[in-house]
């Protein structure tokens, strides 16, 4: 089975309430790295972001299947494997929407590392939601030889499931997790600079690099 994926990327709107601007201070915020209140205040501000949706991907995928029927067995102690004449081919277009978000509800001081005037924010594990997926029924293309039977509803459902699974397996290649990290930085970096940190001293990172083997723990479906 072959899978063809085309991606359309749309960045989600950043939650405005996460970045509160200072008022009434013409001189601007001053660095105050030694203040014992800096970290608790930062934790409180980041927790206010709650669930921050950071990326939305719209995916158009074509699931193709070329069904070759073979007759296998043995005769007079000799094995045989013969291709039965006739082909069955199908192309199923699918549309899916995936959203990535960071849930800051459990954010704590354990997510913050400081080294002098440098600060690193360790993001909570990202989540990816497959919010919708559907088959474009009008554009399904099917070819079945006269000697073969048509595809059943069960087979079609199975191909759709395989298409969804292929989308999930390819999440790391789509870059949606890195997009989620970058867009989280668009919210968190201004917040930190308002508290006196220099932008070049701020790092926004995940606790580890995500691989294809980790994806199942990050993805959930809603449809």
C-alpha positions in Angstrom: 0.0 0.0 0.0 1.3 3.4 -0.9 0.6 6.7 0.9 0.9 10.2 -0.5 0.7 13.1 1.9 0.3 16.8 1.1 0.5 19.2 4.0 -1.1 22.6 4.5 0.2 24.4 7.6 -1.8 27.0 9.4 -0.4 28.4 12.7 -3.0 28.7 15.4 -3.8 32.0 17.0 -1.6 32.7 20.0 -3.5 33.2 23.3 -3.2 36.9 24.0 -3.8 36.6 27.7 -0.5 34.7 28.1 1.6 37.8 27.6 0.6 40.7 29.9 2.4 44.0 29.0 3.7 46.3 31.7 2.0 49.6 32.2 3.2 52.8 33.8 6.9 52.1 33.7 8.6 54.3 31.1 12.1 53.0 31.9 11.0 49.4 31.2 11.6 46.3 33.3 15.0 45.9 34.9 16.9 42.6 35.3 16.3 41.2 38.8 17.7 37.7 38.6 18.4 37.2 42.3 14.9 38.0 43.4 13.3 35.0 45.2 10.0 36.1 43.8 11.0 35.8 40.1 10.5 32.0 39.7 7.1 31.8 41.5 5.8 34.8 39.6 7.0 33.3 36.3 5.3 29.9 37.2 2.1 31.7 37.9 2.2 33.7 34.6 2.9 30.6 32.6 0.2 28.5 34.3 -2.3 31.2 33.2 -1.7 30.1 29.6 -3.5 26.9 30.5 -3.9 24.9 27.3 -2.0 26.7 24.5 -2.8 25.5 21.0 0.3 26.2 19.0 -0.1 24.6 15.5 -2.8 23.3 13.2 -2.0 21.1 10.2 -4.5 20.3 7.4 -3.5 17.1 5.6 -4.6 15.7 2.3 -3.6 12.1 1.9 -4.2 9.5 -0.9 -4.3 5.9 0.2 -3.6 3.5 -2.7 -4.0 -0.2 -2.9 -3.2 -2.7 -5.7 -4.7 -6.0 -4.9 -3.0 -9.0 -6.6 -4.6 -12.3 -6.1 -2.4 -15.4 -6.0 -3.2 -19.1 -5.7 -0.9 -20.9 -3.4 -0.7 -24.6 -2.6 1.0 -27.9 -3.4 0.5 -30.7 -5.9 2.3 -34.0 -6.0 4.6 -32.6 -3.3 5.5 -29.6 -5.3 4.6 -26.1 -4.1 3.0 -23.6 -6.5 2.3 -19.9 -6.3 0.3 -18.7 -9.3 -1.0 -15.2 -10.0 -4.7 -15.2 -10.8 -5.5 -13.0 -13.8 -7.4 -9.8 -13.1 -6.5 -6.7 -11.0 -8.2 -4.6 -8.3 -6.9 -1.1 -7.7 -8.2 1.7 -5.6 -7.2 5.3 -4.6 -8.9 6.8 -1.6 -8.4 10.5 -0.9 -8.6 11.5 2.8 -8.6 14.9 4.5 -7.5 15.2 8.1 -6.9 18.0 10.6 -4.3 17.8 13.4 -3.7 20.3 16.2 -0.8 20.5 18.6 -1.0 22.1 22.1 1.0 22.5 25.3 -0.9 22.1 28.5 0.7 24.4 31.2 -1.8 23.3 33.9 0.9 21.3 35.7 3.8 23.7 35.0 6.0 24.1 38.1 9.4 25.3 39.2 10.7 21.9 38.0 10.2 23.2 34.5 12.6 26.1 35.0 16.4 25.9 35.0 18.5 29.0 35.8 22.2 29.5 35.5 23.2 33.0 36.4 21.5 35.3 33.9 20.5 32.4 31.6 17.1 30.7 31.9 15.7 27.5 30.3 12.0 26.7 30.2 11.4 23.0 29.8 8.0 22.6 28.1 5.5 20.0 29.3 5.1 17.2 26.9 3.3 18.3 23.7 0.0 16.7 22.7 -1.3 16.2 19.2 -5.0 15.8 18.5 -6.4 14.2 15.3 -9.5 16.4 15.4 -11.1 15.1 12.2 -10.5 12.8 9.3 -12.9 11.9 6.4 -12.8 10.2 3.1 -13.5 12.2 0.0 -16.2 9.8 -1.3 -16.8 11.6 -4.6 -13.1 11.3 -5.7 -12.5 7.6 -4.9 -11.0 5.9 -7.9 -11.5 2.2 -8.3 -10.6 -0.3 -11.0 -11.8 -3.9 -10.8 -11.3 -6.5 -13.5 -14.4 -8.5 -14.6 -12.9 -11.6 -13.0 -12.5 -9.9 -9.6 -15.0 -8.8 -7.0 -15.5 -5.2 -5.9 -14.0 -3.8 -2.7 -16.2 -4.3 0.3 -17.2 -1.7 2.9 -15.1 -3.6 5.4 -12.0 -3.4 3.1 -12.6 0.3 2.5 -12.9 1.0 6.3 -9.6 -1.0 6.8 -7.8 1.2 4.2 -9.1 4.3 5.9 -7.8 3.1 9.2 -4.4 2.4 7.7 -4.4 5.9 6.3 -5.1 7.4 9.7 -2.3 5.3 11.2 0.1 6.4 8.5 -0.6 10.1 9.3 0.1 9.5 12.9 3.3 7.6 12.2 4.6 10.5 10.1 4.0 13.3 12.7 7.7 13.7 13.5 8.5 14.1 9.8 5.8 16.8 9.4 7.5 19.0 12.0 4.4 19.7 14.0 6.2 19.2 17.3 8.9 21.6 16.4 6.2 24.1 15.3 4.6 23.7 18.7 7.9 24.5 20.4 8.6 27.6 18.3 5.1 29.0 18.7 5.3 28.4 22.5 8.5 30.5 22.4 6.5 33.3 20.7 4.4 33.5 23.9 7.0 32.7 26.6 10.0 34.8 25.4 8.2 38.2 25.5 6.9 37.2 29.0 10.5 36.5 30.1 11.9 39.7 28.6 9.3 41.7 30.4 10.7 40.2 33.6 14.2 41.3 32.8 15.8 38.4 30.9 17.7 39.1 27.7 16.3 37.2 24.7 19.6 35.7 23.8 19.8 34.2 27.3 16.4 32.4 27.0 16.0 28.8 25.8 12.7 27.1 25.2 13.0 23.3 25.0 11.4 19.9 25.4 12.7 17.5 28.1 13.8 15.2 25.3 13.8 14.6 21.5 10.7 12.9 20.3 10.9 9.9 17.9 8.4 7.9 16.0 8.4 5.3 18.8 7.1 8.0 21.2 4.3 9.3 19.0 1.5 7.0 20.3 2.0 8.6 23.8 1.4 12.1 22.4 -1.5 11.6 20.0 -5.2 11.2 20.7 -8.2 11.3 18.5 -11.5 13.2 19.0 -13.6 11.9 16.2 
